[in-house]
Amino acid sequence: MKSLHATEYQKFLDYMVAARKESGFTQQQLAERLGKPQSFVSKYESGERRLDILEFLDVCKVLSVSPVSIIERLECAR
């Protein structure tokens, strides 16, 4: 990961973790709702793997979070 984008991507991950916690889900519960192993959530939250856009939309849907709200937070933080 390039250092210029590493900070921005870390902010994205922080927002995704916060959204999960605010929605009251554990990693295991979110993974179950997504039909994925818990390691899927752990790996994207830690930055070990990246979410593609369709996965991002799926996570937002399960969390009942607007994807636009996450993107707007990122844009405001730039």
Secondary structure, DSSP 4 states (H G I P E B T S, - for coil): --HHHHHHHHHHHHHHHHHHHHTT--HHHHHHHHTS-HHHHHHHHHTSSPPPHHHHHHHHHHHT--HHHHHHHHHHH-
